[in-house]
Amino acid sequence: MDASTADTHLARLAGAIAEPARARMLCCLLDGHARTATELAAVAEVAASTASAHLARLKEQRLVESVAQGKHRYFRLTGSEVAAALEGLLVIAGAPRNEFRPTTPSRLRSARTCYDHMAGTAGVALHDRLHAQGWLHEVAEGDYELTPEGAVALESLGIDVEDARNTRRRFACACLDWSERRPHLGGALGAAWLQLSIRRGWVRQDLDGRALALTPKAHREMPEMFSTP
């Protein structure tokens, strides 16, 4: 990219950020939590149709991306580079930003099932821990693979990795959590982890609901996997 082309792209990018409603949307997404167009419209204090136009502009400049989850479509920053650039601009602006405040009932927010895998704060913590341990890495957008060390570690805990890999579904993937608005672990590996957790007595499942209760045994035997903020 030559200097004149770079200048043009920079001007377009700055123009996309400069509109107050779009700037509010971007600052809202800086906490790492995805949001719907309706939620971003409320944050930006604009009508839904106007919000759609703003989000289209932000997508065009690759500042945000959309992800479908069930019947809903969520928007998030496209990556850490965008977040870092916005953080730098906020430092110059000297303005604070609000924290994400989920409204999900605390019992469901803590831990619950999402179809056949673990969701909620505990599910997101597991997802993040597997990455932090270097046991899981992204091989394509939203698709994960175990590292050799990760496969050995999970096998030692009691997960049949090959069995999970041979099912007719995605092996491991990011599933956007509707309360945390960050990914938890989905796919066959996520389902295998939930079943292991139930067998080992780390979680108890509600008989008539989605809520999962973390047991003292989970915190005693696997504190590094079940620690939540």
Secondary structure, 3 states (H helix, E strand, C coil): CCHHHHHHHHHHHHHHHHCHHHHHHHHHHCCCCCEEHHHHHHHHCCCHHHHHHHHHHHHHCCCEEEEEECCEEEEEECCHHHHHHHHHHHHHHCCCCCCCCCCCCHHHHHCEEECCEEEHHHHHHHHHHHHHCCCEEEEECCEEEECHHHHHHHHHHCCCHHHHHCCCCCCCEEEECCCCCCEEEEHHHHHHHHHHHHHCCCEEECCCCCEEEECHHHHHHCHHHHCCC
